[in-house]
Amino acid sequence: MYKELSRHRIGIYEKALPNDLGWEEKLRVTKELGFDFLEISVDESDERRSRLDWDDETIYNLRRLCERYDIPLQSMCLSAHRKYPFGSHDPAIRQQAVIHIEKAISLAYKLGIRVIQLAGYDVYYEPADEKTHLRFIEGMKLSSKLAEKAGIMLAVEIMDTNYLNSLSKFEILNRAVNSPYFTAYPDVGNITGWNYDVCTELAMAMPHITQIHLKDTKKVKPGYDGQFRDLVIGEGEVDFDAIFKTFKATNCAVPLVIEMWAHDEDWRQNIIHAQRRLNTACEQARLPELFAE
């Protein structure tokens, strides 16, 4: 008999913590709150994109801090491609997309990051067409080859827009890219928000899933565009009890990440509230609790 798997490793998205905290404070708080790792954000802001240009002293000082607190930066949320998408009509923007993934892979390698989450947008601020879609596929093929060389997994997020809002669509994209280093990073909130059967989607794509975002959302309805962010877990319509039962049924062991945003002074209590809701889901599924009380 195989030994039954223990609890999932669980991380916290960097933006769930106040932006004015320094790295040491972020790592300390992450440890205090019972998480196993922190997911670093490299978004489209100049501040966070500048992390791609850190010198080695800055990088390895941060890595040593992670070792001191026993909180690795296991994954990177690379949403900077929203501003510089691979599918852009502008060749200069497409070249920036390549530069960003090259720098992200280099940074991840030095920090010990195992997974880079890619944004599932062919374009965001431009009109989409067949050419933007085909260029996005070519960008994913190139990115995957760069990742293969470094031994770092790429995982494309299932998004809050219609372009790549289900794991079914990912499976089609995956066949086109065809790399063992190109995988899925589902956001259960986004899948739910677009009214897909999230449990069926997860079970179908589980062999290609590297990591999972746990986020709450409100569903798209006639006359209502849904709400895809800024909710505390437990405030929306995501069925976490059913999702964790799916984890149990599929013997899913991939790491999980709570995705929320720290917009006010209640950020810590919001995280604790989310932890309790997820522990309840674990209990319902007869899985080990994620967090000690």
C-alpha positions in Angstrom: 0.0 0.0 0.0 1.2 3.5 -0.8 1.4 5.9 2.0 -1.5 8.4 1.8 -0.4 11.9 0.8 -0.2 14.5 3.5 -1.7 18.0 3.3 -1.2 20.2 0.2 1.6 22.7 0.3 -0.1 26.1 0.4 1.3 29.5 -0.5 0.1 33.1 -0.5 0.1 35.6 -3.4 2.4 38.5 -2.7 -0.4 41.1 -3.3 -2.4 39.6 -0.4 0.2 41.3 1.8 0.6 45.1 2.0 2.9 46.6 -0.6 4.7 48.7 1.9 6.1 45.7 3.8 9.8 44.9 3.0 10.9 41.5 1.9 11.9 40.3 5.3 8.6 41.4 6.8 6.7 39.7 4.0 8.5 36.5 4.7 8.1 36.7 8.4 4.3 37.3 8.1 4.0 34.5 5.6 5.7 32.2 8.1 3.6 33.5 11.0 0.3 32.8 9.1 1.2 29.2 8.5 2.0 29.3 4.8 4.7 27.1 3.1 5.8 29.6 0.5 5.2 33.0 -1.1 4.3 33.7 -4.7 6.2 36.7 -6.1 4.5 39.1 -8.4 6.1 40.6 -11.5 3.2 42.6 -13.0 3.0 45.4 -15.6 4.0 48.2 -13.2 7.4 49.7 -13.6 8.2 48.9 -9.9 7.6 45.2 -10.2 9.0 44.8 -13.7 12.2 46.3 -12.4 12.7 43.1 -10.4 13.7 41.4 -13.7 16.8 43.7 -13.7 17.9 42.9 -10.1 21.6 42.4 -9.8 23.0 39.2 -8.4 23.7 40.7 -5.0 20.0 41.7 -4.6 18.8 38.3 -5.9 21.0 36.2 -3.6 20.4 38.4 -0.6 16.7 37.7 -1.0 17.3 34.0 -1.5 19.2 33.9 1.8 16.3 35.7 3.5 14.0 33.0 2.2 16.3 30.3 3.6 16.5 32.1 7.0 12.7 32.1 7.3 12.2 28.7 5.5 9.8 30.4 3.1 10.8 29.8 -0.5 9.6 31.9 -3.4 8.2 28.8 -5.1 6.4 30.5 -7.9 6.3 33.8 -9.9 3.1 35.4 -11.2 4.4 37.0 -14.4 1.5 39.2 -15.4 3.8 41.8 -17.1 2.9 40.3 -20.5 -0.5 42.0 -20.2 1.3 45.1 -21.2 3.8 43.4 -23.5 1.8 40.5 -25.0 3.2 37.9 -27.4 0.2 38.3 -29.7 0.6 42.1 -30.2 0.3 43.7 -33.7 3.4 45.8 -32.8 6.7 43.9 -33.4 8.5 46.1 -30.8 6.0 45.0 -28.2 6.4 41.3 -29.2 10.2 41.8 -28.8 9.6 43.1 -25.3 7.5 40.0 -24.6 10.5 37.8 -25.4 12.9 39.9 -23.4 10.5 39.7 -20.4 10.3 35.9 -20.5 14.1 35.6 -20.9 14.7 37.8 -17.9 11.9 36.1 -15.8 13.4 32.6 -16.4 16.9 33.9 -15.5 15.5 35.5 -12.3 13.5 32.4 -11.4 16.6 30.1 -11.9 18.7 32.2 -9.5 15.9 32.6 -6.9 15.1 28.9 -6.9 11.6 29.5 -8.3 10.1 26.3 -9.8 7.0 27.7 -11.6 6.4 30.8 -13.7 2.7 31.6 -14.2 2.0 33.1 -17.6 -0.9 35.3 -18.4 -3.3 33.6 -20.8 -3.9 36.7 -23.0 -3.0 36.9 -26.6 -3.5 40.6 -26.3 -5.1 42.8 -23.6 -5.1 46.4 -24.7 -5.4 45.7 -28.4 -8.1 44.2 -30.6 -7.7 40.4 -30.9 -7.9 38.5 -34.2 -6.6 35.2 -35.7 -3.1 36.6 -36.1 -2.9 37.6 -32.4 -3.9 34.1 -31.5 -1.3 32.5 -33.8 1.4 34.8 -32.5 0.5 33.9 -28.9 0.9 30.2 -29.7 4.3 30.9 -31.3 5.3 32.9 -28.2 4.3 30.0 -25.9 6.4 27.6 -28.0 9.4 29.9 -27.7 8.9 30.4 -24.0 8.6 26.7 -23.4 11.9 26.0 -25.2 13.6 28.6 -23.0 12.0 27.1 -19.9 13.1 23.6 -21.0 16.7 24.7 -21.1 16.5 26.1 -17.6 14.4 23.3 -16.1 11.7 25.7 -14.9 8.0 24.9 -15.4 5.7 27.3 -17.2 2.1 27.3 -16.3 -0.5 29.4 -18.1 -3.2 30.9 -16.0 -6.9 30.2 -16.8 -8.0 33.8 -17.0 -10.8 36.3 -16.2 -11.3 37.1 -19.9 -13.0 34.9 -22.6 -9.8 34.1 -24.5 -8.5 31.4 -22.2 -11.2 31.0 -19.5 -11.4 27.2 -19.2 -9.1 24.2 -18.9 -10.9 22.8 -22.0 -9.4 25.7 -24.0 -6.0 25.1 -22.4 -6.0 21.5 -23.6 -6.4 22.7 -27.2 -3.6 25.2 -26.7 -1.4 22.6 -25.0 -1.6 20.4 -28.1 -0.4 23.2 -30.2 2.6 24.1 -27.9 3.5 20.5 -27.2 6.1 20.8 -24.4 6.4 19.0 -21.1 7.4 22.4 -19.6 4.1 24.0 -20.7 1.3 23.3 -18.2 -1.8 24.8 -16.7 -2.3 27.0 -13.7 -6.0 27.1 -13.1 -7.7 29.8 -11.1 -10.8 28.1 -9.7 -12.4 31.5 -9.3 -12.0 32.4 -13.0 -13.3 29.1 -14.1 -16.3 29.4 -11.8 -16.9 33.0 -12.7 -17.3 32.0 -16.4 -19.9 29.3 -15.4 -17.9 26.3 -16.3 -18.2 23.1 -14.2 -15.0 23.7 -12.2 -14.8 20.1 -10.8 -15.2 18.5 -14.2 -12.6 20.9 -15.7 -10.1 20.1 -12.9 -10.6 16.3 -13.2 -10.2 16.5 -17.0 -7.0 18.5 -17.0 -5.4 17.2 -13.7 -2.4 15.5 -15.5 -1.4 18.9 -16.9 -1.9 21.1 -13.8 1.2 22.3 -12.0 -0.3 24.7 -9.4 -3.7 26.1 -8.5 -4.9 29.5 -7.5 -7.7 29.5 -4.9 -9.7 32.7 -5.4 -13.4 33.6 -4.9 -15.5 35.2 -7.6 -19.1 36.0 -8.5 -20.4 34.5 -11.7 -21.1 36.2 -15.0 -24.9 36.5 -15.5 -27.1 38.3 -18.1 -26.6 42.0 -17.5 -23.8 41.4 -15.0 -20.1 41.0 -15.8 -19.3 39.1 -12.7 -16.6 40.0 -10.1 -13.2 38.4 -10.7 -11.1 40.0 -8.0 -11.0 41.8 -4.6 -13.2 39.3 -2.8 -12.2 37.5 0.4 -12.5 33.7 0.1 -15.9 32.8 1.3 -17.6 36.0 0.0 -18.2 34.7 -3.5 -19.8 31.8 -5.4 -16.9 29.3 -5.7 -17.8 25.9 -4.3 -14.6 25.1 -2.4 -16.2 22.1 -0.7 -16.8 20.4 -4.1 -13.3 21.5 -5.3 -11.5 19.9 -2.4 -13.6 16.7 -2.9 -12.3 16.7 -6.5 -8.7 17.1 -5.2 -9.4 14.0 -3.0 -11.0 12.0 -5.8 -8.2 12.7 -8.3 -5.4 12.3 -5.7 -4.3 15.8 -6.5 -1.1 16.8 -4.7 -0.1 20.0 -6.5 0.7 23.2 -4.5 -2.1 25.6 -3.9 -2.0 29.4 -3.6 -4.5 31.8 -2.0 -5.0 34.8 -4.3 -6.4 37.9 -2.6 -5.5 41.5 -2.4 -4.5 43.7 0.6 -6.5 46.9 0.1 -7.2 47.9 3.7 -6.1 47.4 7.3 -8.1 44.2 7.5 -5.8 42.3 5.2 -4.5 39.9 8.0 -8.0 39.1 9.3 -9.1 38.5 5.7 -6.4 36.0 5.2 -7.3 34.2 8.4 -11.0 34.2 7.4 -9.9 32.6 4.1 -7.8 30.0 5.9 -10.7 28.9 8.0 -13.0 28.6 5.0 -10.4 26.4 3.3 -9.9 24.3 6.4 -13.6 23.7 6.4 -13.4 22.5 2.8 -10.6 20.1 3.7 -12.7 18.7 6.6 -15.7 18.2 4.3 -13.4 16.3 1.8 -11.7 14.4 4.5 -8.3 15.9 3.6 -5.7 17.1 6.1 -6.3 20.7 7.1 -4.1 23.3 5.4 -3.6 25.5 8.4 -3.2 24.7 12.1 -5.6 26.6 14.4 
